[in-house]
């Protein structure tokens, strides 16, 4: 039995990210009063009212307060970056994906293929339905080695790539409702509305169709019926 394999930002790097962001915030907060005073000496500056209000605060409380707020804001940004990063834990029995505070676990029997598609880690079940599609924090080489070490069917590319067709509006042959969802998803892709794009992909999947993207172009394939 292989030991557990972790594929993500390690504890050491997590600490470094949080400390780094906090340090940057501290430095920016420390110099903010000087920047405000310098800006007020210019002939014209936007947000002059807030800058004058900031400059009216007494020293040294202004500088220490700004530095403390910068420290807290930077630390919060660092923690947010860690929470939003994908952490993959692989064992002989299961794969665990943790991102945005949510953990999903898939057993070995549920996973029929694992690969990278457009820099996203994709897990397929035996029906070829997508179980997950997330952006990893480690290289393709590390992912391949980690999954193969535990006997998972790692693929160098999507094994069903040849089954996809370019989607165009009102395309025939799609289940009812899919064209409307893909129309909405086209707008979400153009506006870079990530949450809407992901949710619409899920909705399309419930209707028996898998979608992959190349830029703003969408390609689709049907999930085979048993």
C-alpha positions, 0 to 999 in steps of 0.5 A: 500500500502506497502512503498518502500523496498530497498534491497542493500547496504544502504547509510550509508554502501556506505559511509563507504565502500568509506571512508574505501577504501580511508583510506586504500589507504591513509595508503598504500601510506603514507608507500610506500616510507619507503617500497621502501627504505627498499626493496632497501637495500635487496640483490635483489629486482624486479623492482629495477629501478622504486623503485630507481626512486621513492626513488629519489623524494625529501621528504616530497613531495614524501610521501605526493604525494604517500599518496594523490594518495593512497587516490584517488585510494582507493576512486575510488575502493570504488566507483567502488565497490558500482557501481558494487553492485546490488541495488533492489528497490521493490514497489507494482507496479514494481521492479527496478534493478540497477547495473554497472550504468544500471537500469532495471525496471519490472512491477508487471505483468511482474514477474511470479516468483522470487527466488534464484538460485546459490546465484543469484536473478532470475526473471521469466516472465509468459512464464518462460523466465528469466528477470534477474539473478544477485548476490544480496547484502542482504540475502535470508531472506531479499529478501524473506521478501521484495518481499513477503511484496509487493505481488510478487510470491517469491519461495523457489527454481526454480519452474522449476528445475525438467525440466533441463537436463545436457548438453553435446556436440552435444546434440540432441533436442536443437534448431539450434545454441544452441550447438555451443553457449554452447560449447563457454560458457563452455570455458568461464566458465572454463576461468572465463570470466564473461562477455562472460559467461553472454552474451552467456547466453543471446544469448542462451535465445533468441533461447528459452533455459534457462541455469543454472550452477552447477560449470562448468556444464551447465543444460538447459530447453526449454522455453514452446511455447504458 
